[in-house]
Amino acid sequence: MIQRIQSLFLLLTSAGFFSLFKFPFATSDTSIPDLMKDNMYTIQDHIILLILTTVGGLLALALIFLYSNRALQLKLNNVLIIFSILLPLLAFLLIYNEGTAMIQSAQINDGPGLYILGAILLFSVLSLMYIKKDKQLVESMDRLR
């Protein structure tokens, strides 16, 4: 059913992914070419970050409506967890590879997007736990019939 707790966690996961369009991962006091031209490091700075964020947000939103097929919902939620792990790793690798020489001279501060990534991972893991619990409940009810 849509009113289950995992639907709330999936909605929060989707909102977290889409909020990354607004909040930066990091800010800098100086402009870094090819990385922080506008003194902010956001998902718009690299196409792969943009694709991962968009697909992750849409997938989390679509998972809410797959409540009748829990096996598919579990598999796709695992993909969602992989996206939520891959996104911060890729963001870190991009900032490390593209801006290593310039980072030493610039002061970089973390932004709210960095903390949103942790919340996304937390909510997607919580939704996985509650989907598993719901699946076990349905399977236990089938044994009683």
N, C-alpha and C positions, 0 to 999 in steps of 0.2 A: 504494500500500500504506500501511497505517496506520503501519508502522515507519519511515517516511521522516523526514528531519530537519525538514521543514516541519510535520509533525505535532507535533513537540516545540515548535517556535516558536509554533504556533497554540494549543497547550495552555498555554504560558507567557503568551500574550496573553490568553487567557480567564481564567487565574488572576489576571492583573494587573487586568483589568476587575472581577472579583468581589472582589478585595482592596480596591478603593475603597470598598466598603461598611464596611470596618473603619477605614481610615486617612483622616484629614482632609486637605484641600488646604492649609488654613491655620489657625492658631490666633491668638487675640488675648488680650490681658491684660484688656480690658474688653468687656462685652457690647454688640453693635451690633444695634439693633432691625431686624427683617425680614431680617437677613443672618446674624449670628452670635449668636443668642440664648443658645446654650450655650457661647460662646467658641470654637467650632470651625466651620469652613466645610467641609461635607461634601456629598456628592451628595444627601443627604436634604433639603438646604435648598431645592432647587428641583426640580420635577417633571420638567422637560426633562433635567436632568442625570441623574436617576434612570432615565428611559426610555433615554437614550443608553447609559448604562453597562450596563443589563440586556440590551438588544438587542445591543450589541457583544460582551458576554461569551457570550451564547447563540449568536451568529453565528460567533464564533471556535471555539466548541465543535462546532458543526454542520459547519464547514468541514473538520474532521479526517476526517469520514466521507464526504466528497465526492471522495475520491481517484480514483474511476473516471471522473468527469466533470471533467477538468482545466480545460476552457474555462469552465464554470460556477464552478469553484473560483477561477479567476483573477478573474472578474468580481466575485464576492462578496468576495474578498479586497481588491479595490479599494474596495468599499463599506466594508469594515472599516477600511481606512486612512483613509477620509474620516471615519468615526466617531471614530477615534483622534486626528485633527487637530481635529475640531469640538468635542470634549469640553473640551480645555483652553482653546480660544478662547471658547467659550460660558461657561465658568467665570470667565474673566477679565472678559468683558463684563458678566456679572451682578454681580460684585464691584465693578466700576468704576461701573456705572449705579446700583446700589442703595445703595452705601455710600460714595459719594464724599465727602459732607459729614462723615460720622462717621469715616471712615478717617484723616482728618488729625489727629484727637485721640487715636486709638487706635494702639497698637503691634501690628502684624500680623507674625507669623513664619510662614515657609513650613513646611508639614508634609510627611510622607512621601508623601502622595498626589500631591503635585506632581511628585515624582521618578518615581513609578510611571507617571504619564502619559507621560513620556519613554520609559520602558522598554516600555510598550505600543506606542508608535509604532515603536520600534526592532524589536521582535519581529514586528510585522505586516509591516514592510517586508522583513525577512529571510525571512519565510515566503513573501512574494510572489516574491522572488528565487529561492528554491529550487523553488517551483512552476513558474516559468518554465524553470528549468534542467531539471527533471524532464520537462516537456512537450517541450523540445527533444531530450532524450535519447530519448524514445519516438518522436518524429517521425523522428529519424535512424535508429533501428532499423527503422522501417517502410520506409525507402528501400532498405535492404539486402535486403529479402525479394524 
